[in-house]
Amino acid sequence: MHISINDVRYPLDSAITVEQLLKQHAPEHTGLAVAINNTVLAKRLWPQYQLQPDDAVQLFQIVTGG
């Protein structure tokens, strides 16, 4: 199984959740937004959303200010 994270392909040995992916690839994931296949995924869904083969994951750093 492969997914892409910010346009870089990664192999995965088994299905994982978004939360598990972030623990592996972005341990300091406070202030992040996640989009799967160009759709923003609510943070409350990260623990249960299972990534599928060929999913395109985009990680965005949330920035506030004027």
Stockholm file with secondary structure:
# STOCKHOLM 1.0

chainA/1-66         MHISINDVRYPLDSAITVEQLLKQHAPEHTGLAVAINNTVLAKRLWPQYQLQPDDAVQLFQIVTGG
#=GR chainA/1-66 SS CEEEETTEEEECSSCCBHHHHHHHHCSSCTTEEEEETTEEECGGGTTTCBCCTTCEEEEEECCCCC
#=GC SS_cons        CEEEETTEEEECSSCCBHHHHHHHHCSSCTTEEEEETTEEECGGGTTTCBCCTTCEEEEEECCCCC
//
